[in-house]
């Protein structure tokens, strides 16, 4: 089965993926609250939780590290997980 990839410029990433919000929420003081932990357990599968670990590190690197550069290429599943994480972080 072929994977579908999306290629985004840094501007497109900034417009479509709230990586800075994800970084601030994940590494902020509100992440380990009981409400967020319960919602995390209910909203995400084990596969998504494992993949999210890499995306959290990537969000930190893009926000506080080297930033975005060149074309960013990812699978549609990864892109959709970025969006789901953004919605989750914005909702609680």
MMTF fields as JSON, N, C-alpha, C and O atoms, coordinates in Angstrom:
{
  "mmtfVersion": "1.0.0",
  "mmtfProducer": "UNKNOWN",
  "numBonds": 367,
  "numAtoms": 368,
  "numGroups": 92,
  "numChains": 1,
  "numModels": 1,
  "chainsPerModel": [1],
  "groupsPerChain": [92],
  "chainIdList": ["A"],
  "bondAtomList": [4, 2, 8, 6, 12, 10, 16, 14, 20, 18, 24, 22, 28, 26, 32, 30, 36, 34, 40, 38, 44, 42, 48, 46, 52, 50, 56, 54, 60, 58, 64, 62, 68, 66, 72, 70, 76, 74, 80, 78, 84, 82, 88, 86, 92, 90, 96, 94, 100, 98, 104, 102, 108, 106, 112, 110, 116, 114, 120, 118, 124, 122, 128, 126, 132, 130, 136, 134, 140, 138, 144, 142, 148, 146, 152, 150, 156, 154, 160, 158, 164, 162, 168, 166, 172, 170, 176, 174, 180, 178, 184, 182, 188, 186, 192, 190, 196, 194, 200, 198, 204, 202, 208, 206, 212, 210, 216, 214, 220, 218, 224, 222, 228, 226, 232, 230, 236, 234, 240, 238, 244, 242, 248, 246, 252, 250, 256, 254, 260, 258, 264, 262, 268, 266, 272, 270, 276, 274, 280, 278, 284, 282, 288, 286, 292, 290, 296, 294, 300, 298, 304, 302, 308, 306, 312, 310, 316, 314, 320, 318, 324, 322, 328, 326, 332, 330, 336, 334, 340, 338, 344, 342, 348, 346, 352, 350, 356, 354, 360, 358, 364, 362],
  "bondOrderList": [1, 1, 1, 1, 1, 1, 1, 1, 1, 1, 1, 1, 1, 1, 1, 1, 1, 1, 1, 1, 1, 1, 1, 1, 1, 1, 1, 1, 1, 1, 1, 1, 1, 1, 1, 1, 1, 1, 1, 1, 1, 1, 1, 1, 1, 1, 1, 1, 1, 1, 1, 1, 1, 1, 1, 1, 1, 1, 1, 1, 1, 1, 1, 1, 1, 1, 1, 1, 1, 1, 1, 1, 1, 1, 1, 1, 1, 1, 1, 1, 1, 1, 1, 1, 1, 1, 1, 1, 1, 1, 1],
  "groupList": [{"groupName": "UNK", "atomNameList": ["N", "CA", "C", "O"], "elementList": ["N", "C", "C", "O"], "formalChargeList": [0, 0, 0, 0], "bondAtomList": [1, 0, 2, 1, 3, 2], "bondOrderList": [1, 1, 2], "singleLetterCode": "X", "chemCompType": "L-PEPTIDE LINKING"}],
  "groupTypeList": [0, 0, 0, 0, 0, 0, 0, 0, 0, 0, 0, 0, 0, 0, 0, 0, 0, 0, 0, 0, 0, 0, 0, 0, 0, 0, 0, 0, 0, 0, 0, 0, 0, 0, 0, 0, 0, 0, 0, 0, 0, 0, 0, 0, 0, 0, 0, 0, 0, 0, 0, 0, 0, 0, 0, 0, 0, 0, 0, 0, 0, 0, 0, 0, 0, 0, 0, 0, 0, 0, 0, 0, 0, 0, 0, 0, 0, 0, 0, 0, 0, 0, 0, 0, 0, 0, 0, 0, 0, 0, 0, 0],
  "groupIdList": [1, 2, 3, 4, 5, 6, 7, 8, 9, 10, 11, 12, 13, 14, 15, 16, 17, 18, 19, 20, 21, 22, 23, 24, 25, 26, 27, 28, 29, 30, 31, 32, 33, 34, 35, 36, 37, 38, 39, 40, 41, 42, 43, 44, 45, 46, 47, 48, 49, 50, 51, 52, 53, 54, 55, 56, 57, 58, 59, 60, 61, 62, 63, 64, 65, 66, 67, 68, 69, 70, 71, 72, 73, 74, 75, 76, 77, 78, 79, 80, 81, 82, 83, 84, 85, 86, 87, 88, 89, 90, 91, 92],
  "secStructList": [7, 7, 7, 7, 3, 3, 3, 3, 7, 2, 2, 2, 2, 2, 2, 2, 7, 7, 2, 2, 2, 2, 2, 2, 2, 2, 6, 1, 6, 6, 6, 6, 1, 2, 2, 2, 2, 2, 2, 2, 2, 2, 2, 7, 7, 2, 2, 2, 2, 2, 2, 2, 2, 2, 2, 2, 2, 2, 2, 2, 2, 2, 2, 2, 1, 1, 7, 7, 7, 1, 7, 3, 3, 3, 3, 2, 2, 2, 2, 2, 2, 2, 2, 2, 2, 2, 2, 2, 2, 2, 2, 7],
  "xCoordList": [0.839, 0.0, 0.891, 1.763, 0.681, 1.487, 1.039, -0.15, 2.013, 1.713, 1.584, 2.308, 0.659, 0.446, 1.218, 1.065, 2.051, 2.868, 2.401, 1.844, 2.643, 2.377, 3.691, 4.416, 3.992, 5.173, 4.715, 3.901, 5.249, 4.84, 6.041, 7.112, 5.854, 6.878, 6.783, 5.777, 7.805, 7.701, 6.475, 5.86, 6.118, 4.941, 3.663, 2.768, 3.574, 2.403, 2.31, 1.215, 3.461, 3.471, 2.957, 2.107, 3.47, 3.022, 1.52, 0.858, 0.983, -0.436, -1.338, -2.505, -0.837, -1.711, -1.434, -2.277, -0.283, 0.057, 0.396, 1.345, -0.351, -0.073, 1.032, 0.823, 2.217, 3.308, 3.763, 4.169, 3.703, 4.119, 3.141, 3.565, 1.85, 0.855, 1.076, 1.036, 1.309, 1.553, 2.763, 2.728, 3.827, 5.037, 4.757, 5.131, 4.103, 3.846, 2.953, 3.172, 1.945, 1.053, 1.756, 1.666, 2.444, 3.091, 4.17, 4.284, 4.957, 6.063, 5.72, 6.596, 4.454, 3.999, 3.495, 3.499, 3.066, 2.646, 1.273, 0.921, 0.499, -0.849, -0.908, -1.968, 0.179, 0.135, -0.193, -0.961, 0.37, 0.208, -0.97, -0.966, -1.96, -3.164, -4.018, -3.928, -4.841, -5.684, -6.642, -6.875, -7.194, -8.146, -7.48, -8.047, -6.285, -5.59, -5.18, -5.291, -4.714, -4.324, -5.514, -5.392, -6.666, -7.866, -8.277, -8.606, -8.258, -8.624, -7.632, -8.035, -6.348, -5.3, -5.566, -5.462, -5.909, -6.185, -7.398, -7.409, -8.411, -9.64, -9.53, -10.092, -8.813, -8.82, -7.799, -7.955, -6.753, -5.67, -5.444, -5.505, -5.181, -4.856, -3.403, -2.655, -3.005, -1.617, -0.648, 0.441, -1.032, -0.187, -0.016, 1.086, -1.107, -1.039, -0.192, 0.57, -0.316, 0.479, 1.968, 2.778, 2.316, 3.725, 4.239, 5.325, 3.478, 3.873, 3.918, 4.742, 3.035, 2.994, 4.277, 4.67, 4.927, 6.194, 7.209, 7.9, 7.299, 8.22, 7.762, 8.584, 6.461, 5.944, 6.131, 6.371, 6.026, 6.29, 7.737, 8.007, 8.66, 10.075, 10.29, 11.049, 9.621, 9.732, 9.161, 9.741, 8.046, 7.45, 8.399, 8.509, 9.078, 10.057, 11.209, 11.653, 11.692, 12.805, 12.41, 13.2, 11.214, 10.748, 10.493, 10.723, 10.017, 9.67, 10.885, 11.107, 11.659, 12.75, 14.141, 15.138, 14.215, 15.508, 15.857, 15.921, 16.079, 16.554, 15.474, 15.786, 14.215, 13.119, 12.822, 13.302, 12.032, 11.647, 12.598, 12.997, 12.947, 13.793, 13.473, 13.19, 13.519, 13.284, 11.879, 10.976, 11.71, 10.419, 10.257, 11.163, 9.108, 8.793, 7.914, 6.872, 8.338, 7.601, 7.154, 7.946, 5.867, 5.318, 4.165, 3.6, 3.83, 2.685, 1.405, 1.412, 0.333, -0.969, -1.383, -2.032, -1.011, -1.316, -0.622, -1.218, 0.636, 1.378, 0.761, 0.601, 0.414, -0.216, -1.526, -1.8, -2.325, -3.596, -3.376, -4.161, -2.317, -2.009, -1.571, -1.946, -0.782, -0.425, -1.693, -1.807, -2.635, -3.886, -4.684, -5.234, -4.748, -5.467, -4.816, -5.514, -3.49, -2.786, -3.059, -3.254, -3.074, -3.369, -4.752, -4.929, -5.736, -7.101, -7.188, -7.869, -6.491, -6.483, -5.862, -6.421, -4.732, -4.054, -4.852, -4.806, -5.569, -6.372, -7.655, -8.218, -8.122, -9.419, -9.391, -10.407, -8.256, -8.217, -7.371, -7.212],
  "yCoordList": [-1.172, 0.0, 1.245, 1.385, 2.119, 3.326, 4.368, 4.518, 5.077, 6.15, 7.452, 7.705, 8.265, 9.573, 10.599, 10.668, 11.396, 12.394, 13.792, 14.011, 14.73, 16.131, 16.878, 16.603, 17.821, 18.665, 20.092, 20.642, 20.685, 22.018, 22.939, 22.524, 24.178, 25.192, 25.611, 25.327, 26.278, 26.758, 27.645, 27.577, 28.464, 29.324, 28.489, 28.798, 27.443, 26.57, 25.804, 25.58, 25.402, 24.724, 25.666, 25.288, 26.895, 27.88, 28.138, 28.345, 28.127, 28.407, 27.218, 27.418, 25.999, 24.838, 23.952, 23.127, 24.097, 23.261, 24.171, 24.95, 24.09, 24.943, 24.369, 24.119, 24.161, 23.517, 24.317, 23.727, 25.651, 26.457, 26.3, 26.259, 26.215, 25.96, 24.584, 24.436, 23.582, 22.22, 22.201, 21.565, 22.884, 22.953, 23.61, 23.074, 24.765, 25.493, 24.711, 24.73, 24.021, 23.254, 22.007, 21.705, 21.289, 20.033, 20.265, 19.494, 21.305, 21.542, 22.597, 23.042, 22.994, 23.959, 23.274, 22.047, 24.079, 23.549, 22.88, 22.181, 23.066, 22.493, 21.084, 20.459, 20.566, 19.266, 18.13, 17.228, 18.17, 17.059, 17.219, 16.647, 17.976, 18.07, 16.822, 16.165, 16.505, 15.321, 15.376, 14.372, 16.552, 16.7, 16.398, 15.693, 16.931, 16.703, 15.244, 14.676, 14.625, 13.206, 12.323, 11.411, 12.598, 11.806, 12.007, 11.045, 13.245, 13.52, 12.865, 12.336, 12.892, 12.271, 10.776, 10.219, 10.128, 8.692, 8.358, 7.342, 9.206, 8.949, 9.295, 8.598, 10.363, 10.902, 10.281, 10.378, 9.644, 9.157, 7.669, 7.153, 6.989, 5.568, 5.409, 6.386, 4.191, 3.938, 4.254, 4.774, 3.947, 4.249, 5.764, 6.249, 6.499, 7.96, 8.554, 9.494, 8.018, 8.514, 8.319, 9.2, 7.173, 6.895, 7.845, 8.408, 8.026, 8.931, 10.376, 11.162, 10.73, 12.102, 12.462, 13.628, 11.499, 11.777, 12.408, 13.356, 11.89, 12.452, 13.839, 14.735, 14.014, 15.315, 16.366, 17.533, 15.978, 16.924, 17.407, 18.599, 16.477, 16.872, 17.771, 18.737, 17.449, 18.259, 19.65, 20.633, 19.753, 21.061, 21.91, 23.119, 21.279, 22.008, 22.495, 23.635, 21.646, 22.019, 23.16, 24.078, 23.112, 24.172, 25.475, 26.557, 25.376, 26.57, 27.165, 28.375, 26.338, 26.829, 26.5, 26.973, 25.706, 25.275, 25.968, 27.195, 25.179, 25.701, 26.323, 27.016, 26.097, 26.646, 25.792, 24.666, 26.344, 25.658, 26.059, 27.218, 25.095, 25.41, 24.455, 23.278, 24.96, 24.133, 23.57, 24.039, 22.572, 21.919, 20.833, 20.03, 20.814, 19.811, 18.764, 19.088, 17.508, 16.412, 15.434, 15.015, 15.066, 14.125, 13.36, 13.765, 12.249, 11.479, 12.204, 13.059, 11.867, 12.445, 12.047, 12.826, 10.842, 10.424, 11.327, 11.711, 11.665, 12.558, 13.946, 14.566, 14.439, 15.752, 15.78, 16.744, 14.729, 14.663, 14.572, 15.119, 13.886, 13.816, 15.18, 15.562, 15.922, 17.299, 18.113, 18.81, 18.012, 18.775, 18.326, 19.16, 17.027, 16.504, 16.989, 17.383, 16.961, 17.462, 18.943, 19.381, 19.709, 21.133, 21.392, 22.251, 20.65, 20.791, 20.38, 21.025, 19.299, 18.833, 19.896, 20.211, 20.434, 21.423, 22.719, 23.382, 23.072, 24.296, 24.109, 25.085, 22.883, 22.644, 22.589, 22.844, 22.265, 22.095, 23.184, 23.22],
  "zCoordList": [0.0, 0.0, 0.0, 0.858, -0.931, -1.069, -0.048, 0.233, 0.493, 1.435, 0.674, -0.288, 1.117, 0.531, 1.357, 2.576, 0.68, 1.354, 0.975, -0.101, 1.883, 1.635, 1.856, 2.812, 0.969, 1.098, 1.356, 0.613, 2.421, 2.818, 2.947, 3.391, 2.56, 2.791, 4.258, 4.909, 4.791, 6.179, 6.41, 7.474, 5.443, 5.575, 5.653, 6.441, 4.848, 4.88, 6.197, 6.713, 6.739, 8.031, 9.108, 9.914, 9.123, 10.118, 10.022, 11.039, 8.804, 8.598, 8.919, 9.254, 8.828, 8.952, 10.162, 10.514, 10.807, 11.958, 13.135, 13.05, 14.222, 15.388, 16.271, 17.458, 15.676, 16.395, 17.613, 18.615, 17.547, 18.688, 19.859, 21.014, 19.573, 20.615, 21.232, 22.453, 20.396, 20.873, 21.79, 22.844, 21.41, 22.22, 23.559, 24.602, 23.544, 24.789, 25.743, 26.954, 25.203, 26.062, 26.588, 27.778, 25.727, 26.134, 27.178, 28.131, 27.014, 27.927, 28.98, 29.721, 29.046, 30.042, 31.296, 31.402, 32.231, 33.535, 33.501, 34.452, 32.461, 32.438, 31.868, 31.918, 31.334, 30.677, 31.658, 31.322, 32.839, 33.777, 34.727, 35.817, 34.335, 35.157, 34.948, 33.911, 35.935, 35.836, 34.66, 33.988, 34.417, 33.31, 31.966, 31.132, 31.764, 30.494, 30.368, 29.281, 31.431, 31.368, 31.005, 30.187, 31.62, 31.299, 29.841, 29.146, 29.387, 27.994, 27.04, 26.004, 27.369, 26.54, 26.406, 25.313, 27.517, 27.486, 26.622, 25.927, 26.666, 25.915, 24.432, 23.587, 24.115, 22.751, 21.804, 20.586, 22.34, 21.496, 21.69, 22.806, 20.58, 20.626, 21.064, 21.102, 21.394, 21.792, 20.655, 20.897, 19.435, 18.274, 18.127, 17.873, 18.288, 18.187, 19.31, 19.079, 20.515, 21.639, 21.387, 21.675, 20.854, 20.563, 19.481, 19.62, 18.417, 17.334, 17.816, 17.348, 18.749, 19.264, 19.999, 20.009, 20.605, 21.29, 20.356, 20.729, 19.156, 18.161, 17.724, 17.527, 17.574, 17.16, 18.25, 17.94, 19.51, 20.599, 20.542, 20.685, 20.334, 20.215, 18.999, 19.062, 17.9, 16.69, 16.92, 16.459, 17.617, 17.894, 18.739, 18.532, 19.683, 20.501, 19.638, 19.778, 18.754, 17.87, 16.939, 16.718, 16.399, 15.502, 16.255, 15.716, 17.509, 18.282, 18.986, 18.925, 19.643, 20.495, 19.968, 20.513, 18.93, 18.398, 17.105, 17.034, 16.1, 14.81, 13.954, 12.986, 14.28, 13.491, 12.266, 12.14, 11.38, 10.144, 9.024, 8.913, 8.209, 7.056, 5.918, 6.142, 4.718, 3.544, 3.485, 4.177, 2.662, 2.485, 3.533, 3.756, 4.166, 5.177, 4.51, 3.94, 4.583, 3.944, 5.007, 5.851, 4.966, 5.941, 5.321, 4.306, 5.953, 5.478, 5.868, 6.753, 5.221, 5.558, 6.976, 7.674, 7.401, 8.773, 9.783, 10.789, 9.519, 10.402, 10.387, 11.438, 9.205, 9.09, 9.888, 10.603, 9.762, 10.491, 12.003, 12.778, 12.424, 13.848, 14.372, 15.481, 13.592, 13.97, 14.225, 15.233, 13.298, 13.42, 14.646, 15.366, 14.884, 16.04, 17.334, 18.268, 17.394, 18.575, 18.798, 19.932, 17.719, 17.831, 18.388, 19.253, 17.897, 18.4, 19.869, 20.667, 20.212, 21.599, 22.517, 23.567, 22.127, 22.964, 23.089, 24.125, 22.052, 22.097, 22.896, 23.393, 23.028, 23.646, 25.159, 25.805, 25.73, 27.19, 27.814, 29.034]
}
